[in-house]
Amino acid sequence: MGEIKSAIELAMERTRNMSLTEEEKVQQHKDEFEKLLQGALQRYSDEIMSIDEFRERISQLQAELHLNENQLVIKAVLQRIDPDKENERWLSLLAVLAPLLCDRLPEILADYREQRLKIIQAAQQQMLDRLAQKHGITGSAIAPNPEKSAEYQHGISVLRRETQSRIDAIAP
């Protein structure tokens, strides 16, 4: 009688002579590192891990996967920076990982906040002007919500893209 083979046995027979090239192995290690890096960044973000513990974990992962690319770590941290949120934790981490980048980032974030304030004020003024012209509504009790303005939405969207481009441009 013939031998019945499982799907795994058949697959193993067909792939017996196949192997990964060196480039494929390196890419596989990078992909695995990036996944594990995201987990470490999330634990750092959740304040489960300190800067020292984070650095130790990254060093351990780099040793295990035979990678020594700090650029991946720095890019991943830069991607987590959100100009609309508090970024002190990320800036503290970058101060340890890449001190030279820390000079430009606060300036970029301050520019964003300044431009955002201008966009908000312009949208509020436009809304007040429209209310006064179309409906004759004026006074100090009026509190327009600029987030409902199409001009505000467009301006903030453009500003966020420009700021993110500036942040991405400083990555090594």
Phi and psi in degrees as a GROMACS rama.xvg file:
@    title "Ramachandran Plot"
@    xaxis  label "Phi"
@    yaxis  label "Psi"
@TYPE xy
-75.3066  151.574  GLY-2
-84.5352  134.1  GLU-3
-93.5368  125.908  ILE-4
-107.713  145.054  LYS-5
-78.5835  166.547  SER-6
-62.3479  -36.2591  ALA-7
-65.1404  -42.9699  ILE-8
-63.1375  -41.0069  GLU-9
-63.7585  -43.665  LEU-10
-63.7588  -41.1683  ALA-11
-63.2552  -40.0245  MET-12
-63.3435  -41.7368  GLU-13
-72.59  -29.5576  ARG-14
-103.738  9.00536  THR-15
-55.0178  -40.9129  ARG-16
-94.7659  6.04162  ASN-17
-91.0185  146.999  MET-18
-148.851  159.746  SER-19
-81.9567  143.282  LEU-20
-74.4253  167.624  THR-21
-62.3058  -39.0123  GLU-22
-63.1802  -41.7747  GLU-23
-65.4086  -37.8983  GLU-24
-64.5332  -44.2788  LYS-25
-62.9672  -44.1749  VAL-26
-63.6914  -39.224  GLN-27
-63.3538  -41.7117  GLN-28
-65.0877  -40.6165  HIS-29
-63.2023  -44.1805  LYS-30
-61.789  -43.9599  ASP-31
-64.6995  -41.5632  GLU-32
-61.182  -44.0653  PHE-33
-62.319  -38.6619  GLU-34
-65.0679  -46.5082  LYS-35
-68.253  -33.2242  LEU-36
-63.0697  -42.7781  LEU-37
-60.6637  -38.5436  GLN-38
-64.2888  -43.0673  GLY-39
-65.7907  -40.0901  ALA-40
-63.645  -38.6272  LEU-41
-66.0888  -41.4107  GLN-42
-64.3237  -37.9406  ARG-43
-64.9492  -44.2832  TYR-44
-60.8078  -38.2374  SER-45
-79.5814  2.89256  ASP-46
62.7968  28.548  GLU-47
-86.0797  -24.5311  ILE-48
-124.992  136.143  MET-49
-84.2122  174.249  SER-50
-60.973  -44.4461  ILE-51
-63.8472  -41.2735  ASP-52
-65.9739  -38.1256  GLU-53
-62.7059  -48.9664  PHE-54
-60.0696  -40.4652  ARG-55
-64.1227  -42.6953  GLU-56
-64.7431  -41.2839  ARG-57
-65.7295  -42.0292  ILE-58
-61.5843  -40.8377  SER-59
-63.6375  -45.5552  GLN-60
-63.8156  -41.5153  LEU-61
-63.8907  -38.3373  GLN-62
-67.9984  -44.1266  ALA-63
-62.6614  -40.4898  GLU-64
-97.7978  5.9099  LEU-65
56.3613  45.0059  HIS-66
-121.476  146.997  LEU-67
-139.392  51.9763  ASN-68
-112.476  99.6554  GLU-69
-74.0243  -17.8775  ASN-70
-61.3277  -37.761  GLN-71
-62.1992  -40.5152  LEU-72
-66.8092  -47.1244  VAL-73
-63.0262  -43.8932  ILE-74
-62.3116  -40.1772  LYS-75
-65.0294  -38.1229  ALA-76
-68.2639  -43.6751  VAL-77
-60.9215  -34.0274  LEU-78
-68.4792  -21.3054  GLN-79
-85.0707  -9.55926  ARG-80
-76.8605  125.164  ILE-81
-118.741  116.315  ASP-82
-60.3665  -21.7562  PRO-83
-87.4126  -4.86137  ASP-84
-119.328  174.877  LYS-85
-75.0089  126.735  GLU-86
-118.28  12.0204  ASN-87
-56.6121  -40.321  GLU-88
-62.4762  -42.8754  ARG-89
-70.0998  -38.3703  TRP-90
-65.7883  -36.9827  LEU-91
-63.5176  -41.4641  SER-92
-65.7922  -43.7794  LEU-93
-65.4576  -31.3907  LEU-94
-61.4631  -29.668  ALA-95
-86.5664  -42.1353  VAL-96
-78.4737  -40.3039  LEU-97
-147.944  77.8457  ALA-98
-56.6705  -30.6776  PRO-99
-66.3041  -28.1449  LEU-100
-74.0246  -23.8154  LEU-101
-68.7302  -17.0784  CYS-102
-72.0139  -38.7338  ASP-103
-86.9229  -32.4451  ARG-104
-60.9695  -49.3008  LEU-105
-58.414  -34.7128  PRO-106
-66.0274  -43.2998  GLU-107
-63.0742  -44.1313  ILE-108
-67.7597  -37.5445  LEU-109
-65.8747  -41.1266  ALA-110
-59.9083  -42.4972  ASP-111
-59.8279  -48.8254  TYR-112
-61.6978  -39.616  ARG-113
-65.1317  -47.5488  GLU-114
-65.0994  -37.6996  GLN-115
-62.6206  -42.6375  ARG-116
-61.5472  -41.2014  LEU-117
-63.0465  -41.5367  LYS-118
-64.3688  -42.1333  ILE-119
-62.3406  -47.5105  ILE-120
-63.0431  -40.663  GLN-121
-65.2991  -41.729  ALA-122
-65.9257  -41.0413  ALA-123
-62.3199  -44.1894  GLN-124
-64.1738  -40.5187  GLN-125
-61.0365  -42.5651  GLN-126
-66.6364  -40.8776  MET-127
-63.5231  -41.9265  LEU-128
-63.5471  -42.5801  ASP-129
-62.8197  -44.6718  ARG-130
-61.2728  -40.0298  LEU-131
-68.868  -42.8727  ALA-132
-74.8869  -45.9241  GLN-133
-82.3213  -35.9622  LYS-134
-120.705  -3.85461  HIS-135
68.4078  22.6988  GLY-136
-93.333  122.463  ILE-137
-141.426  169.474  THR-138
131.229  165.589  GLY-139
-80.5148  -12.9488  SER-140
-80.9376  -10.0495  ALA-141
-76.1945  128.11  ILE-142
-125.566  88.4268  ALA-143
-68.0182  148.215  PRO-144
-103.092  100.408  ASN-145
-64.6268  -21.6395  PRO-146
-66.0744  -16.7778  GLU-147
-86.812  -6.76328  LYS-148
-84.3637  134.438  SER-149
-66.2026  -35.9337  ALA-150
-63.8397  -41.53  GLU-151
-63.2243  -48.7282  TYR-152
-57.4325  -45.0386  GLN-153
-66.3453  -45.8746  HIS-154
-60.8173  -43.5573  GLY-155
-67.072  -39.1863  ILE-156
-61.654  -45.9168  SER-157
-64.2226  -43.9187  VAL-158
-62.9509  -41.8971  LEU-159
-62.2117  -43.9267  ARG-160
-61.8639  -45.3663  ARG-161
-63.2859  -42.6165  GLU-162
-65.5877  -42.8596  THR-163
-63.7127  -36.7507  GLN-164
-63.7364  -40.4465  SER-165
-65.7376  -39.6722  ARG-166
-66.0396  -44.7736  ILE-167
-63.948  -31.8622  ASP-168
-68.8872  -22.0033  ALA-169
-87.7933  -6.92933  ILE-170
-65.2937  141.917  ALA-171
